Amino acid sequence: MTARLSSSGTPRTPGPAELCSQVLDLVGDRAEAQVTASRSRPALTRFANSFIHQNVGEAGVSVNLKLARPAGGAGGSHVAAASTTRADADGLAALVEGALAAAALRPVDPDWPGLAPPAPVPDVDHYDAATEEASPDERAHRVRAFVDAGPGLRAAGYCDTDGGTTAFANSAGQQAERRSTRATIDGIHQTDDSAGSGHATGARLADLDAGGVGAAAADRALRSSAAADIEPGEYEVVLEPECVATILIFLAFYGFNAKQVIEGQSGIRLGEAQFDPAVSIWDDATDPAALGLPFDADGTPKRHVDLVREGVSAALAHDRRTARKMGTESTGHAMAESDGYGPIPSNLFLGPADASFGAGTSDLIASTGRGLLVTTFNYCRILDPKTQVVTGLTRNGTFLIEDGKVRGGVKNLRFTQSFIDALAPGNVLGISREARFADSEFGSGLVHCPAVRLGSWRFTGGAKG
């Protein structure tokens, strides 16, 4: 392989699509192969005690290869995966030879589903050039707006940006290439005895209202100062989007993940009205509000998938491996790690809200006689995948609601609650029509959701137990 030169005479790094082609050429007819190559520019600005203390950024290329060597008469294939950040000829050659050598040592994989066939990828471009190219000054400007929204308070958090181009190709002829960007402002304001959080994520840095996010965090911190103890028990709750996002991503990972169903670990029963009729949950990377790419790690095009339709469990998330086992088609939810974890929805939406549920979170609060307003969850862990019982803590702003008004902060509480039961028929009393990307236990940019009002939520102790 000959290195190509730029107009200045220096070696030119090939683009993602060209890298995919080069890797497939190196594999040749020695194995089935699929390649994903990405060029990205992640950058991060951190702040603490209201000062920026770290700024990091990089521009690089990554190449991921999965290949399968037929096992002959035994059926199945020897499958191996490898990755590199070296895009030069020697680096790509080492990637291929290392993956082939690893495959020769692997046991036969009887469930290898083969490669994705050629199929058109949706013409979706969740991309903004200004976000990919954002400078440290532009992120610092958002940090300043967040910090200034809480005068006299201590602020900590981060602003980050990422963007680039990802290409996919396999030896069956499937090809895809798309761009994407993401930006986030996330942080807390603190008093001497309390903290409040704020978060925003989107495809465009310019769309993030860092001052508004900071003001929300400051308000929560001030209102939760001198928080009171409250007895554990069953409470009506208004859960803000960060809490709802954690519920949805747990349901996605442990419930609607077809691998969990195959292994008998999921509590999802297709065709049953497991959720309130007001609840619809879907996954759609093609939605204009979504983030990321319109194809998955197997090269399968993504599409709109209704997981819950008006309370009824309607579909599972599949990659090619689970689809083969269950006699269906992939829904485009393969991830790099899905051979181990299974297919996971990562463009989740909750809605639509019934018009009678009001226009915003304030309406949900106003309709609550006595309950709790919960801003975020923390350290959530699954106790029983089949019932979706999860334990976790409240964090960064928990408040008592009485007679439709927020009366004051309460100390953090531990909950032990089935996430399926939380959204069960009759328990969903309201869904806000104000939705946004919310942070979750699994990270930001995965769930776009509103606040919800639930009739019952089980708190089992204070933060210490």
PLY file of the C-alpha trace (Angstrom):
ply
format ascii 1.0
element vertex 465
property float x
property float y
property float z
element edge 464
property int vertex1
property int vertex2
end_header
0.00 0.00 0.00
1.47 3.33 -1.07
1.01 6.39 1.16
-0.75 9.22 -0.63
0.53 12.77 -0.35
-1.36 15.98 0.30
-0.86 19.08 -1.85
1.92 20.13 0.54
3.80 16.88 -0.04
3.13 15.40 3.42
1.49 11.99 3.86
-2.30 12.28 3.70
-4.48 10.27 6.06
-7.22 8.58 4.02
-10.85 9.41 4.81
-13.05 6.91 6.68
-14.60 5.38 3.54
-11.18 4.92 1.96
-9.85 3.30 5.13
-12.72 0.81 5.08
-11.93 -0.07 1.48
-8.23 -0.50 2.21
-8.91 -2.84 5.12
-11.30 -4.97 3.06
-8.67 -5.21 0.33
-6.12 -6.42 2.89
-8.52 -9.09 4.18
-9.35 -10.22 0.66
-11.02 -13.62 0.40
-9.50 -14.91 3.64
-12.59 -14.08 5.70
-15.91 -12.29 5.79
-15.21 -8.82 7.12
-16.92 -5.64 8.23
-15.09 -2.39 8.95
-16.06 0.83 10.69
-13.74 3.82 10.43
-14.27 7.16 12.18
-12.57 10.51 12.08
-13.55 12.58 15.13
-12.60 15.66 17.15
-13.65 15.17 20.79
-12.87 18.07 23.11
-13.65 18.72 26.77
-13.56 21.76 29.07
-13.92 21.04 32.81
-14.55 23.49 35.62
-14.60 23.31 39.44
-14.92 25.94 42.15
-16.26 28.17 39.35
-12.95 28.09 37.44
-11.88 26.19 34.33
-9.11 23.80 35.33
-8.80 21.52 32.31
-9.15 21.71 28.56
-8.34 18.71 26.39
-8.95 17.87 22.77
-7.79 15.57 20.05
-8.33 14.85 16.40
-7.89 11.26 15.39
-8.98 8.23 13.45
-10.15 4.85 14.70
-10.68 1.69 12.69
-12.70 -1.29 13.96
-12.61 -4.63 12.18
-14.71 -7.74 12.74
-14.09 -10.81 10.63
-15.31 -14.38 10.44
-13.45 -17.36 9.04
-15.70 -20.31 8.06
-15.29 -23.37 10.25
-15.70 -25.83 7.40
-17.89 -28.87 7.95
-18.50 -28.00 11.58
-20.68 -25.02 10.61
-20.45 -21.61 12.14
-17.38 -19.39 11.97
-14.33 -18.35 13.93
-15.05 -14.70 14.76
-12.67 -12.05 16.06
-12.65 -8.27 16.37
-9.81 -5.78 16.62
-9.29 -2.03 16.48
-6.53 0.48 15.88
-5.88 4.21 15.82
-3.08 3.79 13.28
-4.27 4.68 9.79
-0.95 4.17 8.00
-0.22 1.14 5.83
1.69 -0.72 8.54
-1.03 -0.03 11.11
-3.81 -1.35 8.89
-1.79 -4.40 7.92
-1.13 -5.18 11.59
-4.83 -4.77 12.35
-5.86 -7.28 9.70
-3.17 -9.86 10.41
-3.79 -9.62 14.15
-7.53 -10.15 13.70
-7.00 -13.12 11.38
-4.57 -14.69 13.85
-7.03 -14.15 16.69
-9.86 -15.72 14.71
-7.75 -18.83 14.11
-7.52 -19.28 17.87
-11.16 -18.63 18.66
-13.68 -21.45 19.16
-16.43 -21.82 16.59
-19.23 -19.31 16.97
-22.37 -21.26 15.96
-24.51 -18.11 16.07
-22.55 -15.99 13.62
-25.34 -14.40 11.55
-23.29 -13.38 8.55
-22.86 -9.90 7.14
-25.51 -7.29 6.54
-26.63 -7.24 2.90
-26.52 -4.05 0.85
-29.34 -1.70 1.85
-29.91 2.05 1.58
-29.14 4.12 4.67
-31.50 7.00 5.61
-30.37 10.41 4.41
-29.92 11.77 7.93
-27.23 14.24 8.96
-27.27 15.17 12.65
-24.27 17.40 12.06
-23.07 20.96 12.62
-19.64 22.01 11.35
-19.30 24.80 13.93
-19.76 22.25 16.72
-17.14 19.87 15.34
-14.70 22.79 15.02
-15.61 24.49 18.33
-12.67 26.21 20.01
-11.77 26.19 23.70
-12.96 29.83 23.84
-16.40 28.83 22.59
-16.74 26.17 25.27
-15.37 28.58 27.88
-18.07 31.07 26.88
-20.73 28.47 27.80
-18.96 27.68 31.05
-18.93 31.39 31.93
-22.68 31.62 31.27
-23.31 28.61 33.52
-21.12 29.96 36.33
-22.53 33.51 36.17
-26.07 32.16 36.54
-25.30 31.30 40.18
-23.60 34.34 41.75
-22.07 33.51 45.10
-22.36 29.76 44.52
-19.65 27.24 43.65
-20.00 25.71 40.21
-18.50 22.53 38.78
-19.07 20.54 35.62
-18.05 20.34 31.99
-18.79 21.44 28.46
-17.77 19.09 25.69
-18.09 18.82 21.94
-17.52 15.99 19.49
-18.01 15.51 15.79
-16.78 13.83 12.68
-17.46 11.30 9.96
-18.03 7.56 10.27
-17.98 5.07 7.42
-18.92 1.40 7.24
-18.22 -1.26 4.63
-18.35 -5.04 4.52
-17.32 -7.71 2.08
-20.99 -8.38 1.22
-21.18 -4.97 -0.44
-22.90 -2.86 2.24
-21.52 0.68 2.46
-22.52 3.74 4.48
-21.01 7.07 5.49
-22.52 9.87 7.57
-21.46 12.79 9.77
-22.63 13.59 13.31
-21.94 16.06 16.13
-22.89 16.40 19.79
-22.42 19.07 22.43
-23.19 19.02 26.17
-23.18 21.45 29.09
-23.58 19.71 32.44
-22.87 20.91 35.94
-23.91 21.73 39.48
-24.11 24.79 41.67
-23.35 24.31 45.37
-24.07 26.02 48.64
-22.44 24.93 51.90
-25.05 22.20 52.39
-26.73 21.58 49.05
-26.28 21.16 45.31
-28.45 21.52 42.26
-27.79 20.17 38.77
-28.49 21.24 35.20
-27.97 19.58 31.84
-28.41 20.15 28.12
-27.29 18.12 25.11
-27.83 18.64 21.39
-26.31 18.34 17.96
-25.36 22.05 17.92
-23.29 23.85 20.56
-25.01 27.09 19.57
-28.38 25.66 20.65
-27.32 25.02 24.25
-28.68 27.61 26.67
-25.82 27.37 29.16
-27.11 30.32 31.17
-30.54 28.72 31.47
-29.00 25.40 32.49
-26.88 27.18 35.10
-29.89 29.12 36.40
-31.86 25.90 36.86
-28.94 24.33 38.75
-28.56 27.42 40.97
-32.29 27.52 41.73
-32.28 23.87 42.77
-29.22 24.38 44.96
-30.72 27.38 46.76
-34.14 25.79 47.24
-32.66 22.56 48.65
-30.48 24.29 51.25
-31.30 23.30 54.85
-33.05 20.19 53.56
-35.30 18.35 55.99
-35.52 14.64 56.76
-38.59 12.81 55.52
-39.83 9.33 56.35
-39.33 6.69 53.65
-42.46 5.24 52.11
-44.71 5.34 49.06
-44.95 8.85 47.59
-46.52 10.42 44.57
-43.64 11.87 42.53
-42.90 14.30 39.76
-39.75 13.00 38.07
-37.75 15.45 35.99
-36.24 14.30 32.64
-32.95 13.00 34.09
-34.91 10.52 36.22
-37.14 9.52 33.31
-34.09 9.03 31.08
-32.61 6.56 33.56
-35.89 4.63 33.68
-35.99 4.41 29.89
-32.37 3.37 29.40
-32.76 0.62 32.03
-35.89 -0.60 30.28
-33.99 -0.54 26.98
-30.94 -2.41 28.27
-32.63 -4.97 30.53
-36.07 -5.19 28.95
-36.37 -4.45 25.23
-32.94 -5.93 24.50
-33.67 -9.13 22.53
-30.64 -10.89 24.02
-32.12 -10.47 27.49
-35.39 -11.98 26.20
-33.61 -14.94 24.60
-31.76 -15.63 27.86
-34.94 -15.40 29.95
-33.82 -12.28 31.81
-36.35 -9.75 30.49
-39.77 -8.96 31.90
-41.08 -7.58 28.61
-44.04 -9.52 27.18
-44.87 -8.48 23.65
-48.53 -7.77 22.95
-49.41 -7.13 26.61
-50.53 -3.79 28.06
-47.68 -3.61 30.57
-47.60 0.19 30.64
-50.10 2.99 31.07
-52.07 3.85 27.88
-50.55 7.35 28.05
-47.08 5.91 27.53
-45.49 5.40 24.13
-41.76 4.68 23.86
-39.93 4.53 20.57
-36.41 4.55 19.18
-35.67 6.60 16.08
-32.23 7.74 14.91
-33.88 9.33 11.88
-35.90 11.83 13.94
-34.68 15.42 13.36
-34.25 15.75 17.13
-32.05 12.63 17.39
-28.27 12.37 17.62
-25.75 10.02 16.09
-25.70 7.87 12.97
-28.52 6.28 10.92
-26.78 2.88 10.75
-25.54 0.50 13.43
-22.27 -1.34 14.07
-23.31 -4.12 11.65
-24.08 -1.59 8.91
-27.84 -2.17 9.22
-29.90 0.95 8.49
-31.73 2.37 11.50
-35.43 3.20 11.46
-38.35 4.14 13.70
-39.16 1.27 16.09
-42.17 1.42 18.43
-41.13 -0.36 21.61
-44.30 0.61 23.51
-47.40 1.78 21.66
-50.06 3.34 23.91
-49.05 1.13 26.81
-48.64 -2.12 24.86
-45.18 -3.69 24.58
-44.81 -3.77 20.81
-41.27 -4.67 19.73
-37.76 -5.62 20.78
-34.43 -4.18 19.74
-32.48 -6.61 17.54
-29.05 -6.91 16.02
-28.31 -9.51 13.34
-27.35 -12.13 15.92
-30.58 -11.95 17.97
-32.70 -11.55 14.84
-31.30 -14.82 13.45
-32.08 -16.62 16.70
-35.66 -15.31 16.82
-36.42 -15.62 13.12
-36.86 -11.92 12.44
-34.94 -8.94 11.06
-32.42 -6.67 12.72
-33.87 -3.34 13.86
-30.48 -1.65 13.52
-29.43 -1.75 17.17
-26.05 -3.49 17.00
-23.28 -1.85 19.00
-19.59 -2.64 19.03
-20.16 -4.66 22.22
-23.54 -6.15 21.36
-22.18 -9.69 20.97
-21.77 -9.56 24.75
-24.42 -7.07 25.88
-27.03 -7.46 23.20
-28.71 -4.79 21.05
-29.47 -1.58 22.94
-31.73 1.27 21.80
-29.81 4.54 22.02
-32.17 7.05 20.39
-35.05 6.75 22.82
-38.13 8.98 22.97
-41.07 9.05 25.39
-44.47 10.47 24.47
-46.74 11.69 23.14
-48.32 13.44 26.08
-52.08 13.56 26.34
-53.24 17.16 26.08
-55.03 16.82 29.41
-51.72 16.30 31.18
-50.84 19.99 30.96
-48.17 22.04 29.26
-45.15 21.58 31.46
-43.55 20.38 34.66
-45.20 23.24 36.56
-48.62 21.79 35.69
-47.57 18.38 36.98
-46.48 19.95 40.26
-49.64 22.04 40.53
-51.79 18.91 40.24
-49.92 17.08 43.03
-51.50 17.23 46.48
-48.58 15.80 48.43
-45.50 14.20 46.97
-41.88 14.67 45.95
-40.21 16.47 43.08
-37.06 14.54 42.11
-34.41 16.12 39.90
-31.94 13.28 39.28
-31.15 9.71 40.25
-27.70 8.47 41.19
-25.90 5.13 41.39
-28.82 3.06 40.11
-28.31 -0.70 40.04
-30.58 -3.46 38.79
-31.70 -5.95 41.45
-33.98 -8.15 39.35
-33.95 -7.82 35.53
-37.23 -9.71 35.08
-39.22 -7.34 37.28
-36.96 -4.35 36.57
-36.57 -3.68 40.30
-33.83 -1.07 40.64
-32.27 0.57 43.67
-30.72 4.00 43.62
-30.56 7.42 45.26
-32.00 10.84 44.64
-29.46 13.60 44.05
-28.92 17.32 43.47
-32.38 18.50 44.34
-35.27 16.59 45.95
-38.25 18.64 47.15
-41.50 18.22 49.06
-44.67 19.14 47.18
-47.76 20.14 49.19
-51.00 21.50 47.78
-49.45 21.85 44.33
-46.48 23.90 45.49
-42.81 23.10 46.09
-42.36 23.72 49.82
-38.67 22.98 50.39
-35.81 20.56 50.03
-35.66 17.12 51.57
-32.57 15.05 52.17
-31.62 12.43 49.62
-33.53 9.18 49.73
-32.88 5.62 48.60
-35.51 4.00 46.42
-36.21 0.38 45.53
-38.68 0.40 42.68
-39.74 -1.67 39.67
-39.35 0.55 36.62
-42.04 -1.48 34.83
-44.46 -0.92 37.72
-43.57 2.77 37.78
-45.06 3.19 34.29
-47.79 0.57 34.78
-51.46 1.18 33.94
-53.01 3.68 36.34
-49.73 4.91 37.81
-48.90 7.51 35.16
-50.85 10.62 36.18
-49.22 13.10 33.85
-46.63 13.55 31.11
-45.24 16.96 30.29
-45.18 18.16 26.70
-41.79 19.79 27.36
-39.13 17.29 26.28
-35.35 17.48 25.91
-32.24 15.35 25.88
-31.54 14.32 29.46
-28.56 12.77 31.16
-29.01 9.20 32.40
-27.21 6.50 34.33
-25.67 5.37 31.01
-24.67 8.85 29.77
-26.02 11.79 27.81
-27.61 12.01 24.38
-29.36 8.63 24.57
-32.85 9.68 25.70
-35.12 12.56 24.67
-37.95 12.78 27.19
-40.26 14.96 29.32
-41.01 15.01 33.04
-43.67 12.62 34.33
-46.01 12.50 37.33
-46.43 9.06 38.91
-48.98 7.98 41.48
-46.56 5.93 43.57
-42.80 5.55 43.99
-41.23 3.40 46.72
-38.59 5.09 48.88
-36.94 2.59 51.22
-34.46 4.64 53.25
-32.18 7.63 53.53
-28.99 8.12 51.56
-27.06 5.97 54.04
-29.28 2.93 53.77
0 1
1 2
2 3
3 4
4 5
5 6
6 7
7 8
8 9
9 10
10 11
11 12
12 13
13 14
14 15
15 16
16 17
17 18
18 19
19 20
20 21
21 22
22 23
23 24
24 25
25 26
26 27
27 28
28 29
29 30
30 31
31 32
32 33
33 34
34 35
35 36
36 37
37 38
38 39
39 40
40 41
41 42
42 43
43 44
44 45
45 46
46 47
47 48
48 49
49 50
50 51
51 52
52 53
53 54
54 55
55 56
56 57
57 58
58 59
59 60
60 61
61 62
62 63
63 64
64 65
65 66
66 67
67 68
68 69
69 70
70 71
71 72
72 73
73 74
74 75
75 76
76 77
77 78
78 79
79 80
80 81
81 82
82 83
83 84
84 85
85 86
86 87
87 88
88 89
89 90
90 91
91 92
92 93
93 94
94 95
95 96
96 97
97 98
98 99
99 100
100 101
101 102
102 103
103 104
104 105
105 106
106 107
107 108
108 109
109 110
110 111
111 112
112 113
113 114
114 115
115 116
116 117
117 118
118 119
119 120
120 121
121 122
122 123
123 124
124 125
125 126
126 127
127 128
128 129
129 130
130 131
131 132
132 133
133 134
134 135
135 136
136 137
137 138
138 139
139 140
140 141
141 142
142 143
143 144
144 145
145 146
146 147
147 148
148 149
149 150
150 151
151 152
152 153
153 154
154 155
155 156
156 157
157 158
158 159
159 160
160 161
161 162
162 163
163 164
164 165
165 166
166 167
167 168
168 169
169 170
170 171
171 172
172 173
173 174
174 175
175 176
176 177
177 178
178 179
179 180
180 181
181 182
182 183
183 184
184 185
185 186
186 187
187 188
188 189
189 190
190 191
191 192
192 193
193 194
194 195
195 196
196 197
197 198
198 199
199 200
200 201
201 202
202 203
203 204
204 205
205 206
206 207
207 208
208 209
209 210
210 211
211 212
212 213
213 214
214 215
215 216
216 217
217 218
218 219
219 220
220 221
221 222
222 223
223 224
224 225
225 226
226 227
227 228
228 229
229 230
230 231
231 232
232 233
233 234
234 235
235 236
236 237
237 238
238 239
239 240
240 241
241 242
242 243
243 244
244 245
245 246
246 247
247 248
248 249
249 250
250 251
251 252
252 253
253 254
254 255
255 256
256 257
257 258
258 259
259 260
260 261
261 262
262 263
263 264
264 265
265 266
266 267
267 268
268 269
269 270
270 271
271 272
272 273
273 274
274 275
275 276
276 277
277 278
278 279
279 280
280 281
281 282
282 283
283 284
284 285
285 286
286 287
287 288
288 289
289 290
290 291
291 292
292 293
293 294
294 295
295 296
296 297
297 298
298 299
299 300
300 301
301 302
302 303
303 304
304 305
305 306
306 307
307 308
308 309
309 310
310 311
311 312
312 313
313 314
314 315
315 316
316 317
317 318
318 319
319 320
320 321
321 322
322 323
323 324
324 325
325 326
326 327
327 328
328 329
329 330
330 331
331 332
332 333
333 334
334 335
335 336
336 337
337 338
338 339
339 340
340 341
341 342
342 343
343 344
344 345
345 346
346 347
347 348
348 349
349 350
350 351
351 352
352 353
353 354
354 355
355 356
356 357
357 358
358 359
359 360
360 361
361 362
362 363
363 364
364 365
365 366
366 367
367 368
368 369
369 370
370 371
371 372
372 373
373 374
374 375
375 376
376 377
377 378
378 379
379 380
380 381
381 382
382 383
383 384
384 385
385 386
386 387
387 388
388 389
389 390
390 391
391 392
392 393
393 394
394 395
395 396
396 397
397 398
398 399
399 400
400 401
401 402
402 403
403 404
404 405
405 406
406 407
407 408
408 409
409 410
410 411
411 412
412 413
413 414
414 415
415 416
416 417
417 418
418 419
419 420
420 421
421 422
422 423
423 424
424 425
425 426
426 427
427 428
428 429
429 430
430 431
431 432
432 433
433 434
434 435
435 436
436 437
437 438
438 439
439 440
440 441
441 442
442 443
443 444
444 445
445 446
446 447
447 448
448 449
449 450
450 451
451 452
452 453
453 454
454 455
455 456
456 457
457 458
458 459
459 460
460 461
461 462
462 463
463 464
